[in-house]
Amino acid sequence: MADPEGPKRPEAPHEAPVRERGVATQTRPRVQRPPRFKVLLYNDDYTPMEFVVALLEQVFGKSPAAATELMLLIHRSGMAVAGVFVLEVAETKVATVHNLAEQRGYPLRAGVERE
């Protein structure tokens, strides 16, 4: 029976093996991005606006102008998105908001919702 790879040519001792020329490429598997979650802040009638602005600056890294604008959006519409994060970070931010509000005696609430 014939060799499926075809006839083999014997290599001469002085002949270098034949190499393919080109660029070696490697395909990388696509890494799926983790799901993202919105952190929502809800309006209430007791938490001072100044506290919400300070909280948005400290916890969410907002600038004073962005924090004020977001606080007014929360005040007028009843809630707003403070940021979008992976689940663990979003849950940590919500816990931080609740802890800071409870330390001051404010009923400020936050929640997490899938984006």
C-alpha positions in Angstrom: 0.0 0.0 0.0 1.3 3.5 -0.8 2.3 6.0 1.9 -0.6 8.5 2.4 1.8 11.4 2.8 3.5 10.6 -0.5 7.0 9.5 -1.3 9.7 10.7 1.1 12.8 12.2 -0.2 15.9 11.3 1.7 17.6 14.3 3.1 21.2 14.8 2.2 23.5 15.4 5.2 24.5 18.9 3.8 21.0 20.0 2.9 19.1 22.2 5.4 15.5 21.3 6.1 12.9 23.3 4.2 11.0 25.8 6.4 7.9 27.8 5.7 8.3 31.5 5.7 5.6 33.9 7.0 4.2 35.3 10.2 3.2 33.0 12.9 -0.3 33.8 14.1 -2.2 32.6 17.1 -5.9 32.9 17.5 -6.9 34.0 21.0 -10.2 32.9 22.5 -12.6 35.8 22.9 -13.0 36.7 26.5 -16.6 37.5 27.4 -17.0 40.7 29.3 -18.7 40.4 32.7 -22.3 41.8 32.9 -22.6 45.4 34.0 -24.9 46.7 36.7 -26.4 50.2 37.3 -26.2 51.7 40.8 -29.5 53.6 41.3 -30.0 56.3 44.0 -33.5 57.0 45.1 -35.0 60.3 46.2 -36.4 60.8 49.7 -37.8 63.8 51.6 -35.3 63.8 54.4 -31.7 63.4 53.1 -30.1 66.8 52.6 -29.1 67.7 49.0 -25.6 68.6 50.2 -25.1 65.1 51.7 -26.1 63.5 48.4 -23.7 65.8 46.4 -20.8 64.9 48.8 -21.6 61.2 48.6 -21.6 61.3 44.8 -18.2 63.0 44.9 -16.7 60.7 47.4 -18.2 57.3 46.5 -18.7 57.7 42.8 -15.9 60.0 41.9 -18.1 62.7 40.4 -16.9 66.3 39.9 -18.8 68.9 42.0 -20.8 70.1 39.0 -21.6 66.5 37.8 -22.6 65.6 41.4 -24.9 68.6 41.7 -26.5 67.9 38.3 -27.1 64.2 39.2 -28.5 65.1 42.7 -31.0 67.5 41.0 -32.0 64.7 38.6 -32.6 62.3 41.5 -34.6 65.0 43.3 -36.8 65.8 40.3 -37.3 62.4 38.8 -37.2 60.2 41.9 -34.1 58.2 41.0 -31.1 58.3 38.7 -28.1 56.1 37.8 -25.0 57.1 39.8 -22.7 54.7 37.9 -22.4 51.4 36.0 -20.0 48.7 37.3 -19.4 45.0 37.5 -21.7 43.3 40.1 -19.2 43.2 43.0 -18.2 46.8 42.7 -21.9 47.9 42.3 -22.9 46.0 45.5 -20.0 47.5 47.4 -21.0 51.0 46.3 -24.6 50.4 47.4 -23.4 49.1 50.8 -21.1 52.2 51.2 -24.0 54.5 50.4 -26.3 52.8 52.9 -23.5 52.8 55.6 -22.7 56.5 55.2 -26.4 57.4 55.2 -27.2 55.3 58.2 -24.2 56.9 60.1 -25.8 60.3 59.6 -29.4 59.1 60.3 -30.6 59.6 56.7 -33.0 57.1 54.9 -31.1 57.4 51.6 -31.5 54.2 49.5 -29.6 52.8 46.6 -30.1 49.7 44.5 -28.5 47.6 41.8 -30.1 46.8 38.5 -28.7 44.9 35.5 -27.8 47.2 32.6 
